[in-house]
Each structure stands twice: as C-alpha cells, then as structure tokens.
Amino acid sequence: MTDTRRRVKVYTLNEDRQWDDRGTGHVSSCYVERLKGMSLLVRAESDGSLLLESKINPNTAYQKQQDTLIVWSEAENYDLALSFQEKAGCDEIWEKICQVQGKDPSVDITQDLVDESEEERFDDMSSPGLELPACELSRLEEIAELVASSLPSPLRREKLALALENEGYIKKLLEIFHVCEDLENVEGLHHLYEIIKGIFLLNRTALFEVMFSEECIMDVIGCLEYDPSLSQSRKHREFLTKTAKFKEVIPISDPELKQKIHQTYRVQYIQDMVLPTPSVFEENMLSTLHSFIFFNKVEIVGMLQEDEKFLTDLFAQLTDEATDEEKRQELVNFLKEFCAFSQTLQPQNRDAFFKTLSNMGILPALEVILGMDDAQVRSAATDIFSYLVEYNPSMVREFVMQEAQQNDDDILLINLIIEHMICDTDPELGGAVLLMGLLRTLVDPENMLATANKTEKTEFLGFFYKHCMHVLTAPLLANTTEDKPSKDDFQTAQLLALILELLTFCVEHHTYHIKNYIINKDILRRVLVLMASKHAFLALCALRFKRKIIGLKDEFYNRYIMKSFLFEPVVKAFLNNGSRYNLMNSAIIEMFEFIRVEDIKSLTAHVIENYWKALEDVDYVQTFKGLKLRFEQQRERQDNPKLDSMRSILRNHRYRRDARTLEDEEEMWFNTDEDDMEDGEAVVPPSDKPKNDEDIMDPISKFMERKKLKESEEKEVLLKTNLSGRQSPSFKLSFSSGTKSNLTSQSSASNLPGSPGSPGSPGSPGSPGSVSKSTSQTAAITTKGGLVGLVDYPDDDEEDDEDEDKEETLPLSKKAKLESS
C-alpha cells in the first residue's frame, strides 16, 4: 500500500514552458549528509536509479496543486513537479515539507514566490492582511481597481489570492454577475470582466479549482463575454451548450473521467478562445493554467488506457461490418482525436499509449477502414496512420511485411495508402503530399533498424520493390507510352511530380534495389518523356531525376543511358527552350558541366559523338566546347598511346636529382626486368623489327601537323573562362637538336581486345580499374645521347596522378635504359 501511495512522476519545465516527464518512481524524505539537510528522493521503479535528489530548502516556495501535485523552483529557470498517484501520498510529503519550513500544512504555498522590495516588507509588517471591499453591485468598480493595482506586486498578488480563497469571494462575484445580466447592467458586467481576467492572472491553482468547478465554470465564461473593448458581447456559452455537443461513441462508465473530459474541453476553450491574447508580461502569469490543462490531459489518456473494455469495444465496432457508416465515422473521429490528444504527452507516456493501441490491433483496423468508400472516414484514418508512422515507422513496416504473407498485393496497407495518394480529389493534392511524406519516411533507410539476426533495410526494401513499387509507378508508366505525356493537366502533373520526387529519393538512398528496377523496367526513358510536358515544374522534376542518376557516376547507369540514347530528350528540351535564360536552361547546362568537370569519359564521348552538331553553336557558355576538348584529348591519347608512355618517361626523368638516385633506380630496373623475364613477359615482341629514324619521326610529325591546324581554335577555347573555374589542358611538343631516337610500334595494337578505341570498353582509359593490355606491346624507346621527340601534357596535378595510376610504362623505360647502355 505504501508503494502505491508514494508512487510519483517527476516533471521538469522546459524552455517552451512545457512539462517534460523524467520518469516514474517512489518518493521518500530523509536526511542526506552530503546536502546537509532533509531532502526529497525519488528512485525509479524500473531499476532503482535516482531520479531526483532535492534538498528541502527553508526559503524555497513549494506549491500544492490539485491535491496530487507539488511544484517548486530550484533555480531561476528550473521548475520541478511531483505528480502523485494518490492524494494521501501527496499529503504526507507536503507535511514533511511544511515541517522543515515551519509552515502550517493547510496552506497551498509555503513561501512568497518573489522577493519583495523593502517598501513592500514595511507594508507587510504594518498591514498583515488585505481587506476586500464588500461584494456588492455598487462596489464593483472599487473591487476592479483593487485587483488591477495588486497585479504588479508579487506580495499584493499573494495577499489578494489568499483573501479571495478564504472568503469564498469568487462565488459571491458570480452571484452579482447573474444580477447584472438580469438588470442588463452593462457597466457592472464590464467591471466583472476586468475582475475575473485579473483573477486568472493571479496564477493560483486553488482559485482555478473553484472557477473551473462544474457549478462555476459557465458563469466564469459568461463574465468573460463582456469585454469592454468590444461593441457587442461574445456568445461563448451559447456555443458551448448548443453548438458543441459531447458525443459518447462508446459509453464511458466512469463519472470522474467524464467530468474530467468536460472540464478540460472548457478550460482549453477559455485559454484558446475566451481569454484575450496575453502580452509578454501576462504570458508568464498564466503558466499554472497551462499546467492545469496538461496534467488533466495526462490523466484522461491514462484513465482511457486503463479501461480495457472501452478500447476493446472501440476496435470491435470499428472493424464490424454491421456498424453503420455514421457510427463508424464517429468512432474513427474519436480515435483520431484520441491520437491527437496524445501528442501533448511526454515520450514515455506516448510510448505506452501507442503500444496499447498496437496491442489492440489499430493497424489491422486501419486497413479495414482505408478499404471503405466513405472519403471522410478514409481521411480520418489517414491522419491516424500518420501519427503511427511518425511515432514508430518500424512497427508499421513489420506489420505490412507480415500481412504480405497472407494477403494479396491489392489490399496491403501500404498499397492502400499509395492508391489514396493517386486518387486524391483535392486539386492541390494536399492529402497526396501528406501521404508521400509518410511513404518517404517508411522507405528511408536512415530510420531502419539493424540487428545481429536480421537487417530491416534489406527485408523491407526487398518487400517494397516486389509488392509495392509497381503500384507507385503505375500512373507514370500509363502516362508515358508515347513521345509526350498522354495526360498533361495540372493535377496529373502534380501527382507525377510527387512520384518523381519519391523515386529521386530512392535513387539516392536505395542503391541496387532502385538500380535494378530502373534498368529492368526502362524507367528513365519513361521519365524523360515528361521533359515534353507543358508544365515546367514537371519537366524539371524529370531532369532532376536523371541528374541524380548521373551524379552517382555509376557505369551500369551510364551504359544504360548510352545504349538507349537517353540524352536525346534532354538535348531536344534544351534546343526547344531556345535562348531563354531560365531554370531549364541552367539545369541542363549544369548537368553537362558536371559531366565535363568530373571527366565522365563514357558520357563525354557519347554526347560529343551523337549530339555535337546540335550543341556546337552554343557559345554563351564554354561547357560544350570544354566537353569537345575533353573528348579530343581522350581520343588522341587512345590513338597515340605511345605519346602517353613518353610523357611518363619524361616525368620520371625530370624528377631525378643526382647520380646516386640514378644508380639506385637503374639497379631497380635491372632487378625488375629479371623478374619480368622470369614471368615470361617480353619487353619487345620477337616479331618486331627495328625501324629507321624517318619511320620514327613520321607519326610525330603528322601529329604536330594536325595540332598546328587546330592551334588557333584551341587558343580561343583556352583563353575563355570555363564554368568550373579550371584551366583547360594544353599540348606541347619539344624536340632537342642533334639527338636521335628509335620508336618501334606494333601496328596491330589498336585492334587488340582491350583497344582504347571504343569508349567505355573494359580496356579503355575511361573504365575504372582497367589496365591497358597493349601497353607492353605498343612501343619501345631507344635513345642515343638523350631523349628525343618527348611529348608533355602540362595538365593539372590531379590529372597527372590519375594517369600515373592508369598507365603501365615500365617496360618502355627499362628497354630505353638497356639499349642506351
């Protein structure tokens, strides 16, 4: 019995003036040596850990509220509260606090809340109490002035509150209110408005309990109807008694619960609708009113959760086919309001609330409701579903995967949600936007759990792409069977934009699941049909989808794009846009600029080879000319792989510092050569024959002639600023006089299986991780007195590093040293 009596919840007031639940435990009072005084201790009922250790300070103001609450402040911005399960436990602890502070336990507050000034201390000594004028109609103005003059002073507020409590003054004022209404005494009613508003600002729980009692609350609301600043009185009582109806969809047998629901609704109405918007000063003076509503809601949710018969009847009637539509609508609206009510709860309370609903079968019930024809019922069910997804998406995912083993795809909960999104009749698609957000939460890997036995991400995404993705993409596929959208009205465009937004999210977060789906179903080609839409926002959504795919720099996607020529719709849209400087123009240019800057070789070659004639006249940006330059550099390196080899040799030669380094490196080359010979790799193929000097110089001379023809064009391109801010690479040829060189090449090198002549082939320089197989067979260098015909590419350091990783020129340089020796 003692445990139940001392069972409490610990609350702290946060910066938003909301109470945070710190846990449930059992409170006790004892002397704590470390704190040097009697203290309140609360130990958690779950693990016995210490939730609260607070010394009962003789000067701290403790307040007792609603018979089961004790509230106090330990620092300027640190308020604490203990909420007792039973009134007897609250009374015991209150007596301990009053005993330490030397106060009478009958009081509801042990100290003044704010330190008063010296003048107020003098007034306190000279006038120990505050005398109220006689509660008469003729003295209402005097009473209103007294209340208004007391509000600025904490001490006078406290005295006024005590006087109002002790003399039962509020009920007397309400009796005068009836007299004034009967006599239509407008002046008296205006005074009563000011008096009752001032009593609210006293921020006193004991006064609220009187004002919000069943017999007084409607009269209090009546007093607040006569605002002197308004020409006509408000009809709040008429609304509460005639318009607002209390419906018991399931009979509530507990009279205390029913009374608490009525009281909370009316007090909430007073706070939101009746009282004028408080000033910054007045807002802090209504904190007790906020607390009163908060703790009432906690009690209501707790009492409903504990009433198993109530919840069992609720869900039974929800899913019963015999329940008529009007009754079912009321049941769903009640459940929606119940869930909305729970949003004010703290995390622990909310966890218990949704666990109770889950155990009662709320998700199967929602599945039944969403399959009904009534639009209002489905809308309310959607709101309930949103509360569940926001609370615990994993719980929803687990349910839908379990039901997939028993039901067809058409009646799965997620597919019902997708169908409601697609069939939203709102022209602005307000409901569809909400549902798309819920789907995004459900498919977001960031909130998926991973355990030792299973991975929620793998299981759920496999389920989603197998059972649900075809339902989501159905409107997209149905509308893109031709070269342009079959339906292009505004509402359809909005819906397709929402679907594309979710698909773009999947591209970014789902890796291979979405990749397989896009390639197997040819989704990107269908999406790019929407580039022809008359709605710019939809065309941009389609472009954004492709841009997200290209941004992954995935060769599987790239080969799919090239094979299906999926740049064609983008280029068409770019040309149709003309010279207009708009978002479409900028977005398309940015896509090609990304390909250029990131040097995606396969896409660069594909774009130039297939679309250069359409893009070559675009000169207001250098993006396309930069792409062409990238392509030419790539092709020339593929056509002349020996030039790349010589560049590497030059770089190696350029970095040698002294004779010792040269000797060390030569010894390394010889050792490496022996290893190569042991592995059966020949530096020069036996079938090759040495060529004379003219043969050696011929390919280089032709190369120089080709470059001279293009020199003027290159200079123009290089002098212009690129979008990326980087300098374009250039070529330099240098020859040293009086030197000779001998180059041998194998003419069949370009025909090898790994030939770099085909962009994106496994052996091409553009393929990640590839090594040119023809390097050791394509060229060898012999030198006499120095290196001749050296070709250097003064690219930036970043490209040099990449080339060093991709090229293997060791056999060339070793052969050069062997023959020169």
N, C-alpha and C positions, 0 to 999 in steps of 0.2 A: 504493500500500500504506500510505503514511504517513497519508493522509486517513482510511482506514478504521480504522486503529489509534487515531487521535486523535479519532474521532467520539464525541461525548458528548451526553447530555441534561442540561439544567440544571434542578434542582428546588429549590423553597423550601418550608419547612414553614409552613403557615398556622395560624390561631388554633385550628382544630379538630383540630390535630395530624395533618393530612393533607398529603401532598406534592402541591404544585402544579407542573405541568410548565411551565417558562418557555421552552422551545424546544430545538431540536436544532442543533448546530454542531460546530466543531472547536476543540479546546483547544490552547493553547501557553503556554509560560512564558518571560518575558523581563523585562528591567529597564525599568520605567516611570518616567520622570523626574518626572512630576507626583506620583507616590506615593512617590518616593524609595526604591525597593526592587524586588526581584524580585516579579513578580505573575503570577497566572493570568488568561489572556484566553481568552474563548470568543466566536467570531464565528459568526453564524447562517449555515447552509449555504444558505438561500434567497436572502438579499440581502446577506450580508456585514456586517450590522449587529452592533454589540457587545452580546452577551447578558450577559456577565459580565466585570468587571474587578475583581479582588480581590488585594490585596497579601498576600503570604505573611508573615504576622506571626510573629516568632520565638516569641511567647508563646501563640499560638492552638493549641488542641488539635485536630489533624486525626485522623480515624479512617478506617481502611481496612476495608471490609466486603465479604464475599462475592467477593473477588478483582476485582470490577469497579466498586466503589463507593468514593468518598471523600466523607466527611461532616465538616462543621465548623460552628462558630457564629461569626458576625461581630459579633453584638450579643447582648444578653440574650435577646431574643425573635426572633432572625433566624437560622434554621438553613439551611444550603445543602448541596446534594449534587450530585456529578457522577457520572452513570451511564455507564460506558464500554461501547462495543460489543465491545471486545476486551480481554482481560486484559493483553496486552503494553502497550497504551497506558496502562492504569491504573498498571502498574508503573513506567513511565517518569516519569509526573507525580509519583508517590509518591516516587521517588528525588529529584526536584527539591525537593520539599517538605522531605524529611528532610535534604537537603544544606544548605538555607537554615537549618534549625533545629539542624543539627549532631547529627542522630539517626541511628541505625542503620536502614536501610530494612527490616530484618527485623521491626521492631515494627509492631503494628497501630494504635497510638495514639502520638502524638508528645508529648503533654503531659498533666498531670493535668487532669481535667475541671473541678474546682472548687478554688479556692484553699483551702489547708488553714490551720488555725489555727497559732499559734506553738507550742503544745504538740505538735501533730502534726508540725511541722517539726523539733522537737527529737527526737521519736520517730523520725523518718525518718533523721536523722543517726546516731542511736545504733543503730538496727536497720534496715539497708538492705533486708532481705527478710523475708518471712513464711514461717515453717516450719509446714507442715501435719503434724498427727499421722499416724502410720502408718495406712494404710487397712485397718483390721481391724474385725471384728464387735464386739469388746469396747470399741472406742473411738468407736463411732458417736455416743454422747451427747456426747463431748468435741468431735467434729467439728461437730455440730449447734449447740453453744454458740458455737464459734468463728465459724461463718457468721453466726449471729444477731447476735453482738457487732460484726461487721465492717460490717454494713449501714448503720448511721447515719453512719459516717465515709467520705467520698469517697476519702480516701487509703487507708484499710484495705480498702475495696472493690476498689480498683485492685490493691493488693498480693495480695489473695486471688484475684482473677481471673487474675493472672499466674502465681501458684503452681498454680492448677488447670490452666491451659493447659500449663505446662512439664512437669508431672509426669504428664500423662495421667490425672489423678485421677478424672475422670468415669467412664471405662470401668471403673476399679477399683471405684468405688462400685456400679456396675451389676452387677458380678460378685457383690458381697456381697448385693445385692438378691435374686439367684437363691437364694443360700444361705439367706437369711431366709425366703423363701417356702417353700423345701423343708422347713425346720425349723419352719415356722409360728411364727416369732419375731415376734409382733405388736409388741412394744416396739421392736425393731430396725427394723421396717417403718415405724413412726411417726416414728422419728428420720430415716430416709431421706426420708420425705415432707417434713419440715422442711428438710433439706439441699437437695433438688432445687428446692423452692419458692424458697429463698434464692438458689440459683444463677440462677434466672430473673430475680430482682430485681437481679442484678449488671448486667443490661442490656448484655451483652457479645456482639458478633456472633460472635467466634471460638468462644465457648462454645456458642452456638446451633448453629453449623455442626456441632460434634461431637454435640450432643444430638439434632439433627434428621437425622442421617445415617441411612441405611437400616438399619444394624445396631443403632443405639441407640434410635431414637425410640419403639419399642413398649415397651422397658424403662423409659424415662423416664415414659411414660404409666402403666405399671404402678406405679411408685413413687408417682405422684400419686393412685392409687386408695385409698391407706391414710391418709385424713385422720383425725387423732386426735379431731377434734370430732364424727365420725360413729360411730354404733354398729356399722355394717356397711360393709364396703368397697364401692366402686363397681365396676361391670363394664365399664369403658371399652374394654379390649382385646377383650373378647368382642363388644361392639357393632361395633368397627371391623373385626374379622376375619370375623364370621359374619353380622351383620345388614347392615352397609354393604357393598354389592357394587359393584365398579367395572365398568361396562359400556362396552364399546367398540362403539358403534353403527356407527362407521366405523373400521376398523383404523388405529391410529397406529403408523407405521413408525419414528418417531424415538424411540429408547430414552431419550434425555435428556429429551424432552418428557414422556414417560410418567412417568418418575421425578419430574419437577418437579410434575406434577399430583398424584401420590400424596402427596408431601411437603407441598404447600400445603394439601391437604384435611386432613391430620392436624394440621398446625400450627394451622390455623384451628379445628379441633375442640378442641385444647388451649386456645387463647385463649378460645373461647366456652363450652366445657362443662367442661373439666377444672380449669383454674385457678380458684380462688375469686375472687369479685368483688373487684377491688383497691380499697384505700382511696384517698383523695385523695393521700396521700403515695406510695403504691405505684404509682399510675397513671402518673406521670411516669417511674418506673423501668422501665416496660415499653414505652417508645417504640421501642426497637430491634426488639422483637417485632412491633409494628405495621408498621414499615418493612420488615422481612423478608417479611411476607405481601404487602405492597403491591407490592414490586418483583418478587416471584415471579409475581403475577397479571399484571403488565405483560409479563413475559417469556412467559408462557403464551399470552396473547392475541396477542402479536407472532408467536410461532412458528406458531400455528394460521393466522393471516392469511397468512403467507408460504407455507404449504403449500397450493398451488392445487389439487393433486389431491384433498386431503382435502375441501375445500369444494365442489369440483365434484361429487364422489361424493355428498356430503351432499344437495345440492339435486336431483341427478338421482334419487336414491332417494325423496326426499320427494314428487316430482311423478309418479313412475312408478306407473301404475295397478296394475302387477303386485306392488307391495310390499304385504305382508300388513299387517293392522291393527296387530298388536302391534309389528312392526318400525317402522311409521310413527309410532306413539305414542312409541317410544323416540327416534326421530330428532327429533321435534318437541320433546320434553322436553330433549334435548341442546341444541337451538338456543335454547330458552327460557333454559336455564342459562347458555349462552354469552353471550346478550344481558344477562342479569342480572350476569354477571361483568364485563362492560364498563362497568357503571355506576360502578365504582370508579376508572375511568381519568380522566385529565385531558382537557379539551376537545379538544386537538389529537389525542390518541390515540383518543378516541371518534369524532371526525370521520372519521379514517382507517378505523376499524372499520366504521362504518355505510356508508361509501362502498364498502368492499369487499363487504359484504352486498348492497348495492343493485346493484352491478355483476354479482353472481352471480345476481340475479333473485329476491330474497326476497319482493317484493310479489306477483309472479305465483304464486309457490309458496304464499303465504298465501291467495290467492284460491282455489286448488285445495283447500287443507286446510279452509277455512271452509265449503266446499260439501259436506263429508263428513258422515256420520251420527254418527260417534263423538263424543260430548259431551266426553270428556276431551281429545281431540285439538283440538277446536274451542276449548276453554277455554285450552289452552296457546298456540294460535295467536293468540287474542285478547290474551294477555299480551305476546306478541312484537309484535303490532300496536301496542300501547300504547307500547312502547319507541320504535318508529319515529315515531309521531305526536309524542311528547314531544321527540324529538331534532330532527326536521325536518318539520313539517306541510306545507311547500311541496312537498317531494319526493313525499309521498303524494297531494296534490291534483293535481300534474302527472300522476302515473301514472293516476289514476282518470279524468281528462279525456281522456287518450289512449286508454284502453281503451273509453270510451264510443263511440268512432268504429267499433269493431269488434264489440262485444258488445251483447246485449240488456240492458234495464234490470234484469231479474231477477237477473243474475249479476254485476252490478257490485260491486266490493269494498265500497263504502260501503253499498249496499243490503243486502249480506250482513250487514254489521255491524248495520244497523238491524233486520233480521229476527231476528238473535240477541238483540238487546236486547228486542224484542217477545216473543220466545218463551222468555225466561229462566224456568226452572222453580223457581228459588230463591224461597221465599215472601217473603223480604225483598228480593228483586231486587238482590242485591249486584253481580252481573255487569252488570245493566242500568244501574245507577248509574255503573259504570266506563265503559261504552260511551257513555253520554250525555255524560260528561265529554270523551271523545275527539271525539265529534261536535261538541261546542261549540267545542273547540279548532280543528277543521277549518273551521268556518264563521265563526270570529272574524276580522273584517276587520283587527284590530289586528296580527295576525302575518302578514298577506298582503303580498306584495312588489309594488312598482310600478316599472316601468322605462319608458324612453322609447318602446319599441315596443309594450308591452302592459301591461295592468293586471290582475293576478291576481284582484283582488276582482271586477271586472266579469265576467271569464270564468268564474271558478269559481262565483259565485253564480248566474249565468245557467244554468250546467250543473246546479247543485244543485236549483234550483226547477223545472227542466224534467224531470230524470230521477229525483230522489230524494225531493222533498218529499211527493209523493203516497204514497210508501211509509211515511214517518214519520207522516202524519196519518191513515192508513187505520184504525187502532184507534179514533181519536177520532170519525171520521165514522161508522164502523159502530155505535158505541155511543150515538149521539145522534140517531137518526132520529125518535124520539118526543119527547113533552114532558118525559120524565125518562129517565135513563140506562137502557138495556136490561139492562146487567150492572152491578151495584153492589157486587161483592165486594171485599174488601180488596186483593187482588193486582191486580185490574184498575184499581182506584182509584189505586194506587201508580204503575202504568205510565202512566196518563193524566196524573197529576201530573208525572211526568218529561217527558212530551211537551209539556205546557203550559209547563214551565219553559224548555225549549229554544225554543218558539215566542215566549215573552215576551222572551227574549234576542234573537231575530231582529227583533221589533218595535222594539227599542231600537237595533239596530245595522245593520239592512239597508234601511231607508227604503223606496224604491219597490218593491223586489222583494217584500217581505212584504206591502206595502200592496195591490198588485195581486192577490196570492194571496188575501188575506183577503176583499177585496171581491168578487172574481170567484167564489170558492168559498163565500161566505157563512159563513166560518169562525167569526166572532164569535158569530153566532146559535147555531151548533152548540156552541160552547164554553160559552155561558151556560145550555145545558140542564143542564150539570153543577152549576149552582147548586142544583139539586133533589136532589143526592146526599146520602145519609145520612152520608157521611164529610165532616166539617167541613174537613179539610185540602184535599180536592179542590175543594169549593165556594170556598174561599179562593183556590186557585190560579186558578180561572176568573175570580174577581173581580179578582185581581191582573193578569191578562191584559188585562181591559177597562180597568183603571185606568192601565196603561201606555199604552194607545192614547189615552185621554182626555188623559193628561199631555202628549202631543205637540202638542195644540191644533191639529190639522190639520183643516181644513174638509172635506176629502174624507172622512175618517173620520167627522166629525160628521154630515154629510149621510147617510152610510150608516147610522149609528146611529139617526137620527131617522126615516128612511124605513122602516126595519124595526122601529121601536118596541122597540129593544134595551135600554131601561131597565126594561121590564116584568118580566123575570126578576129583576132586582136589587131592584125595589120589592116583588115578591112575597116574595123571601127575607127582606127587611127586616121585612115585616109578619108573616111566619111566625115569625121569631125573637122576636117579641113584645117584652117589656120586659127581656129578659135582657141584662145588661151583659157582653158577651163580645167576642171578636176580630171576629166577623162584624158585629156592631152597629157597632163602632168603625170598621172598614174601610169600610163603606158610607157612614157619616156623613162620613168623611174625603173620600170621592170627591165627594159633593155639596158639601162645604165648599170643595174645590179649584175646582169649577165657579163657586161664588159669589165666592171671593177673586180668581180670575183673570178674572172677569167674561166668561165664555164665553157671549155673548149668545144664540147659536142654541140651545145646550143648555139654558140657563136658561129660555128661552121654551118649549121643548119639554117640559121637566119640569113646569113650572107648569101649562101648558095641558092636559096629559094626566094628571098624577098628583097634582095639588094636593089634591083631595078625600081621597085616601088618606093624605096626609102632613100635612094642616093641623093635626091634633090632636097632633102630636109637639111637645111644649113643653119637654122637659128639655134641649134644645139649641136655639139660635136659628138654626141653619143653614137650615132650610126657610122660616122666616119671613123670614130675610135674603134668600133666593132670591126669595121673593114680592115683597119690596120692590124688589129689583133689576129684576124683571120689570115692576112697575108704573111705575117710573121710566122704563124703556125705552119702554113703551107710551105713556106720557103725552108723552114727547118726540117720539115718532112722530106722535101725534095732533095735537100743537101745535108744529110746527117753528118757528113764529114766536117762541115763547117762548125757544127756544134762541138765536134770532137776537138777540133783545133782550138776553139775558144777555151775549152777546159785545159788544154795543154798550156796555152798562154797564161791562164790564170795560175796554174801550178808553177810555171817558170817564173812568173812575176813575183811570187812570194818567197823565192829562195834568197837567203840573206848572206851566207858565207860558204866557204869551201867545206867546212865540217858538215854543214847541213846537206850539201850536195853529195858528199861521200856517204853519209848515212842513208840518204834516200836512194842512191844508186845501189847500195848493198841490199836495201829492202826490195827494190825492183828485181834484182837478180834472184833473190830468195823466192819472191812471189812467182817469178817466171818458172822456176823449177817445180813449184807446186802445181802451176797450171799445166806444165808438160806432163807431170805425173797423172793429172786428171784427164789427159787425152785431149786438151784444148790447144789447137794450133793458133799461133798469133797471125800468121799469114797462110791462107789456104794453099796447099801444094800446087793447085792447078793455076794459080795466078802467075802472070809473067810481068817482070818489071817494065815500066813504061818510060819513054824518054821525057826530056824536060818540056818539050812542046805539048805532049799529051797531058802533062801535069798542069801546065798553066792554062790549058784551054777551058776547062769548066769554070775556073775562077775568073778568067777574062770575060766569058759570057755572062757570068753573074754580075760583074761590075757594069757591063753594058746595060743589062736590064735595070740595074739600080739607078744608073745615070738618067735613063729615060723618065724614071719616076721621081727624080730628086726634087724637082720644083714642087710637085704635088705634095710630097712628104713634108717639105719645109712649111708649106701653108698650113698643113694639118697640125704640125708640131708647134707652130707659133701661136695657135689658138688655145684658149684655156679649156681643158677638159672639165666635165661636170664633177669628176671625182677629185679634182684638185691635184692629180698626179701628172708627172711629165711623161709623155709617150716615149716608148723606147725607140732608139735610132740605130742605124747600122754604120760601121766604119770599116774600111779596108785599108791596110797599110802594108807596104812592101819595102824590104830593105835591099838596097842595091848591092850587086856583086855577090849575092847569095843564091844558092840553088836548093831546090827541094824535089823530092820524088814522091808522088802520091800514087798509090795503087788502089783500085776500087773494083769491086765485083759488080758487074752490070746487072746481075740478077737480084741484087739486094732489094730493089723496090718491089719485086714480085714474091717475096717471102710471105709465109702465112701471117706473120706479125707486122706486115708492112704498115708504116705510118701514113700511108696514102689515104686510108679510109678513116674519117673522124669517128672516134668512139670505139674503134676496134680494140681488142684486148692488148694488142702490142703497140698502140699509138701512144704518143706522149701525153694525150689528154686523159688516158684511162688511169684511174687511181691504182697505185701499187704495181703498174706494169713495168717491165724492163725490156728494152728493145733487144730482140734476139739477133738482129742482124748487125749489131754494133761491131762484134769481133770479126765479121766477115766483110764489112763495107770499106774499111780504109786502113792504111798503114802509112807511116811517115818515115822518111829517111832524110837526114839533114847532113850537110857538109858546111861546117863553119857557122852554123846558126839556123834559126827557123825562118822559113820563107812563106809568103802568102798567108800570113796569120789574119784571121777574121775575128774581130772582137765585137761583142754586143754590150755596150755600156748600159745595160738595164739597171734597174734599181736592185739593191742588195737582196731584197725579198725574192725576186725572180731568179737571181743567181743561185740562191740557196736551193730553190726548188729544182733548178736544172741540174745542180750537182747531185741531188738525190736521185734524179730520174735517169741520168746517163751513166754508162759504164765505158770509160775511155782508157782504162788501164792498159789493155793490150796494145793500143796505139802508141802511147807514150813509152812503154817498155821497148817496143820494136824500134822506136826512134833512137833510143839510147844504145841499143845493141848494135845497130848498123853504124851509128856515128862513131862508135869505139873501134 
